[in-house]
Amino acid sequence: VVRNSRKIASWVLGTFWGRSELTMLTLFLSLIRSRLEYCCPVWDPHFIKDIQAVESIQRYFTKRIIGTKDMDYWDRLKKLRLMSLQRRRERYTMIHTWKILQNKAPNSTGLEFYSNERLGIRAKILPFNYKAQRSVSTAYDNSFGVKSARLWNLLPKSVNSATALEAFKVALGDFLAQYPDKPPVPGYKPPNSNSLLDWSCKRGDGVRGNHRSQLRSLLNLM
């Protein structure tokens, strides 16, 4: 994905001479970003080096836009009103989870939902076998069935109760705007992995405590 997208980005920059914001973003969104996001809930990377590799395409391309050359990547995202590719992948995961809930997409991972009077519609998190090896916990945390449920459970009732796709997308956009978007970039030390799960733990909402720390503690007791 990264290699092919880098080739297309180089071809675009070599073929089109315009470097205005409108021209560059139109080319990027239509020819490059669509490739980087195809079926992304399935292959969403979790290792920092892989997240950086995917993000490097957008970072490289946006640096060529007039007026952004001397900005760091985080500031460029704000100026251009773009989400990081990492944040967009989590957004797509939430949208796909909504489609599963509304029977608009197949529930191949067996996600289950239940209603809570205060929190709205919640997703059940698949149980983890604590007798398994520690290496299994990483695969468990980043599997679609678990990650999608945890991301979904961050949403307040006003968002997760939407029954129309466009209404859900608008409410989701407003919700995501509340969180900083600082993806991992070589040479910069981000405050966390930039996942919504980490930001929500830092804010103390959405997820009750750091599930990774809880998992390690349980494993250390064995």
FENWO-V120456 format. One record per helix or strand of 2 or more residues. SS is the DSSP state (h for helix, s for strand). FROM is the first residue (numbers start at 1). TO is the last residue. If there is no record, write none. Layout:
BEGIN
SS,FROM,TO  SS,FROM,TO
END
This chain:
BEGIN
h,2,15  h,21,36  h,40,43  h,48,62  h,73,80  h,85,101  s,113,116  s,120,123  h,134,142  h,144,152  h,157,160  h,165,176  h,196,203  h,211,220
END
